[in-house]
Amino acid sequence: MTTDTTILDGLDFDAAPYAVSDEVADLLFREARTIGAFTDQPVTDEELAAVYDLLKWGPTAMNITPLRLLVVRTPEARERLAKHVNDGNRDRVLAAPVTLIVAADPRFHDHLPVLAPHRAEMAGWFEGQAETREDMARMNTLIQLGYLIVALRAAGLDAGPMAGLDLAAVDAEFLAEKGWRSQLIVNVGHRDGVGTHHARARRLDYGQVSLTV
Amino acid sequence: MTTDTTILDGLDFDAAPYAVSDEVADLLFREARTIGAFTDQPVTDEELAAVYDLLKWGPTAMNITPLRLLVVRTPEARERLAKHVNDGNRDRVLAAPVTLIVAADPRFHDHLPVLAPHRAEMAGWFEGQAETREDMARMNTLIQLGYLIVALRAAGLDAGPMAGLDLAAVDAEFLAEKGWRSQLIVNVGHRDGVGTHHARARRLDYGQVSLTV
């Protein structure tokens, strides 16, 4: 932080306590909502690639970046997904411009020579450690899912993450060949009005979630 | 997005494909690095509370927001943590201005009347579902860990997340009374120069991590 008041393209080093402006903090966190109702405006592949080009830079263990995306776009694919989604969520999958199946790739080690060249020799060790790979893939994909939600908002898109579905059935339906493991789905688009009929839920205070030693 | 070129306090709706300026995208994702070397500048409790006041708004299942923080600040606490950290990471824990033990609270359901008042009656059901609560707490804490990393950067802080430690020993050392489950530690401070001696690692392309159906 500097002692001067500087607002430069969204970086505001004097708006304590943040280095980004209030507008950016609102867009990414404070005013963002989980969206259930989207307009018909499409979400392009270019937009999704741009979202990935942000989230991919977030840190993961050994840079394994195991998050994978199955982009469900066509009416046929949407119906195939919807049949595995809980009743209360199904209509939203059918109505969203696009739904992302966020999955973990347990074969992340195939990419170690590119992602972690100084540890490329560990690819052979990982090959024999299927359970460790499943755990690492899931853990780091979930961390990347956090980056994904923020990156979608940074790209001007709205997100509606949903966990109520049969993940094993989704894997069998879509991911058997790749071997990816689905974790969650995220509806993506542009909000229709407020985009949700829920009142904003409360959060715990810092004092309730922290201890200092 | 609008068709006008508007740059307003860091929101740039014409800088396709992002709704934030290049400077914000760089700060939060593209130019951010995992930092190992920090200056002596302290990190205050007020700064950490402000970071939490961003990350807390990120979505979680049923709004359970199970992420908890043990803030390791004193030399004594730092030594207690360091003895459970792998050799290669220990010096960084001892040198960082502050280290966060990021943990999951399996008793998130105690807060359901506040966090999800329309589902407050589920608190009783969750009480009998310890395994489900452990899974939900861990999954959603990891997603919130992604929000935490971005929120630290949005607050002008640098982060050095590390996974190489004995989590069970950390739980016994610090978290037995609370019952929280540690997931990862994050060193926090202000980078000393570049803050890392690693070259920037490569990432996979969107085409390598996605399929469209």
Boltz contact constraints between the chains, C-beta under 6 A:
constraints:
  - contact:
      token1: [A, 1]
      token2: [B, 156]
      max_distance: 6.0
  - contact:
      token1: [A, 9]
      token2: [B, 21]
      max_distance: 6.0
  - contact:
      token1: [A, 9]
      token2: [B, 23]
      max_distance: 6.0
  - contact:
      token1: [A, 10]
      token2: [B, 10]
      max_distance: 6.0
  - contact:
      token1: [A, 10]
      token2: [B, 21]
      max_distance: 6.0
  - contact:
      token1: [A, 10]
      token2: [B, 23]
      max_distance: 6.0
  - contact:
      token1: [A, 10]
      token2: [B, 24]
      max_distance: 6.0
  - contact:
      token1: [A, 11]
      token2: [B, 23]
      max_distance: 6.0
  - contact:
      token1: [A, 17]
      token2: [B, 47]
      max_distance: 6.0
  - contact:
      token1: [A, 17]
      token2: [B, 50]
      max_distance: 6.0
  - contact:
      token1: [A, 17]
      token2: [B, 155]
      max_distance: 6.0
  - contact:
      token1: [A, 18]
      token2: [B, 154]
      max_distance: 6.0
  - contact:
      token1: [A, 18]
      token2: [B, 155]
      max_distance: 6.0
  - contact:
      token1: [A, 19]
      token2: [B, 156]
      max_distance: 6.0
  - contact:
      token1: [A, 20]
      token2: [B, 24]
      max_distance: 6.0
  - contact:
      token1: [A, 20]
      token2: [B, 154]
      max_distance: 6.0
  - contact:
      token1: [A, 21]
      token2: [B, 9]
      max_distance: 6.0
  - contact:
      token1: [A, 21]
      token2: [B, 10]
      max_distance: 6.0
  - contact:
      token1: [A, 23]
      token2: [B, 9]
      max_distance: 6.0
  - contact:
      token1: [A, 23]
      token2: [B, 10]
      max_distance: 6.0
  - contact:
      token1: [A, 23]
      token2: [B, 11]
      max_distance: 6.0
  - contact:
      token1: [A, 24]
      token2: [B, 10]
      max_distance: 6.0
  - contact:
      token1: [A, 24]
      token2: [B, 20]
      max_distance: 6.0
  - contact:
      token1: [A, 24]
      token2: [B, 24]
      max_distance: 6.0
  - contact:
      token1: [A, 29]
      token2: [B, 54]
      max_distance: 6.0
  - contact:
      token1: [A, 29]
      token2: [B, 57]
      max_distance: 6.0
  - contact:
      token1: [A, 30]
      token2: [B, 57]
      max_distance: 6.0
  - contact:
      token1: [A, 34]
      token2: [B, 59]
      max_distance: 6.0
  - contact:
      token1: [A, 47]
      token2: [B, 17]
      max_distance: 6.0
  - contact:
      token1: [A, 49]
      token2: [B, 206]
      max_distance: 6.0
  - contact:
      token1: [A, 50]
      token2: [B, 17]
      max_distance: 6.0
  - contact:
      token1: [A, 52]
      token2: [B, 206]
      max_distance: 6.0
  - contact:
      token1: [A, 54]
      token2: [B, 29]
      max_distance: 6.0
  - contact:
      token1: [A, 56]
      token2: [B, 203]
      max_distance: 6.0
  - contact:
      token1: [A, 57]
      token2: [B, 29]
      max_distance: 6.0
  - contact:
      token1: [A, 57]
      token2: [B, 30]
      max_distance: 6.0
  - contact:
      token1: [A, 59]
      token2: [B, 34]
      max_distance: 6.0
  - contact:
      token1: [A, 59]
      token2: [B, 161]
      max_distance: 6.0
  - contact:
      token1: [A, 61]
      token2: [B, 163]
      max_distance: 6.0
  - contact:
      token1: [A, 63]
      token2: [B, 201]
      max_distance: 6.0
  - contact:
      token1: [A, 68]
      token2: [B, 209]
      max_distance: 6.0
  - contact:
      token1: [A, 69]
      token2: [B, 210]
      max_distance: 6.0
  - contact:
      token1: [A, 70]
      token2: [B, 211]
      max_distance: 6.0
  - contact:
      token1: [A, 71]
      token2: [B, 210]
      max_distance: 6.0
  - contact:
      token1: [A, 71]
      token2: [B, 212]
      max_distance: 6.0
  - contact:
      token1: [A, 72]
      token2: [B, 213]
      max_distance: 6.0
  - contact:
      token1: [A, 73]
      token2: [B, 212]
      max_distance: 6.0
  - contact:
      token1: [A, 77]
      token2: [B, 213]
      max_distance: 6.0
  - contact:
      token1: [A, 114]
      token2: [B, 202]
      max_distance: 6.0
  - contact:
      token1: [A, 139]
      token2: [B, 142]
      max_distance: 6.0
  - contact:
      token1: [A, 142]
      token2: [B, 139]
      max_distance: 6.0
  - contact:
      token1: [A, 142]
      token2: [B, 142]
      max_distance: 6.0
  - contact:
      token1: [A, 142]
      token2: [B, 143]
      max_distance: 6.0
  - contact:
      token1: [A, 143]
      token2: [B, 142]
      max_distance: 6.0
  - contact:
      token1: [A, 143]
      token2: [B, 145]
      max_distance: 6.0
  - contact:
      token1: [A, 143]
      token2: [B, 146]
      max_distance: 6.0
  - contact:
      token1: [A, 145]
      token2: [B, 143]
      max_distance: 6.0
  - contact:
      token1: [A, 146]
      token2: [B, 143]
      max_distance: 6.0
  - contact:
      token1: [A, 146]
      token2: [B, 146]
      max_distance: 6.0
  - contact:
      token1: [A, 146]
      token2: [B, 147]
      max_distance: 6.0
  - contact:
      token1: [A, 147]
      token2: [B, 146]
      max_distance: 6.0
  - contact:
      token1: [A, 150]
      token2: [B, 150]
      max_distance: 6.0
  - contact:
      token1: [A, 154]
      token2: [B, 18]
      max_distance: 6.0
  - contact:
      token1: [A, 154]
      token2: [B, 20]
      max_distance: 6.0
  - contact:
      token1: [A, 155]
      token2: [B, 17]
      max_distance: 6.0
  - contact:
      token1: [A, 155]
      token2: [B, 18]
      max_distance: 6.0
  - contact:
      token1: [A, 156]
      token2: [B, 1]
      max_distance: 6.0
  - contact:
      token1: [A, 156]
      token2: [B, 19]
      max_distance: 6.0
  - contact:
      token1: [A, 161]
      token2: [B, 59]
      max_distance: 6.0
  - contact:
      token1: [A, 163]
      token2: [B, 61]
      max_distance: 6.0
  - contact:
      token1: [A, 201]
      token2: [B, 63]
      max_distance: 6.0
  - contact:
      token1: [A, 202]
      token2: [B, 114]
      max_distance: 6.0
  - contact:
      token1: [A, 203]
      token2: [B, 56]
      max_distance: 6.0
  - contact:
      token1: [A, 206]
      token2: [B, 49]
      max_distance: 6.0
  - contact:
      token1: [A, 206]
      token2: [B, 52]
      max_distance: 6.0
  - contact:
      token1: [A, 209]
      token2: [B, 68]
      max_distance: 6.0
  - contact:
      token1: [A, 210]
      token2: [B, 69]
      max_distance: 6.0
  - contact:
      token1: [A, 210]
      token2: [B, 71]
      max_distance: 6.0
  - contact:
      token1: [A, 211]
      token2: [B, 70]
      max_distance: 6.0
  - contact:
      token1: [A, 212]
      token2: [B, 71]
      max_distance: 6.0
  - contact:
      token1: [A, 212]
      token2: [B, 73]
      max_distance: 6.0
  - contact:
      token1: [A, 213]
      token2: [B, 72]
      max_distance: 6.0
  - contact:
      token1: [A, 213]
      token2: [B, 77]
      max_distance: 6.0
